[in-house]
Amino acid sequence: MTISIHLVDDQQLVRDGLAALLSMSEHVTVCGQDSGGDAFLQRFQQGAVEAHVILLDMRMPEGDGLSVLRALQQAQNNGQSVPACLVLTTFDDAELMADALHAGARGYWLKDTSLEVLVQAIERVANGELALQPELTLKALSKQRSDAADTIVLNEAETALLSLMAEGLSNRDIAARIFKAEGTVRNQVSALLAKLEVSNRTQAIAKGLQNGWVSL
């Protein structure tokens, strides 16, 4: 399957360069562009976004990346289908990365990466997995914040499941690893998300890392 991409970046040169670069891959295709978060959200609200993955810059004058992530997260909480978001930015900022993950981003990557690595990150995000640049991850974890102290206690099976999720494994991969049906794993993941009071895998893993239940 070819993965469709929507670019959201305030710099025309960056958008053009990304589109040209991604056109060299047979695995992805660019189907849309916007110069800011406000324009993208307007397009999204009109039902005119057809992409599987959004490549999203963070700091833009006309609607920043966090506002996009939070709006999409709210839409998803309301039952609306939303594309996955992979942050692609120049800002090596651990706190910004932590905020993006908390707001529902499935990946965070710097722009100085190769086409091969970027496409791999896009594929992981499209498959519902995490795509975090390794050298940024530990910095971000130390910045993770919680609104209140967590009193949640995970049992051994839940901790093991969260660890497998932190490895970036899909439900199918986890099922093969622990010799269970994929449907069973899907139900267990859903139950774990509910227990952690989060809406997606990214937030679950971020909470697990923050509380020391899992490590990368």
Secondary structure, 3 states (H helix, E strand, C coil): CCEEEEEECCCHHHHHHHHHHHCCCCCEEEEEEECCHHHHHHHHHCCCCCCCEEEECCCCCCCCHHHHHHHHHHHHHCCCCCCEEEEEECCCCHHHHHHHHHCCCCEEEECCCCHHHHHHHHHHHHCCCCEECHHHHHHHHCCCCCCCCCCCCCCHHHHHHHHHHHCCCCHHHHHHHHCCCHHHHHHHHHHHHHHHCCCCHHHHHHHHHHCCCCCC
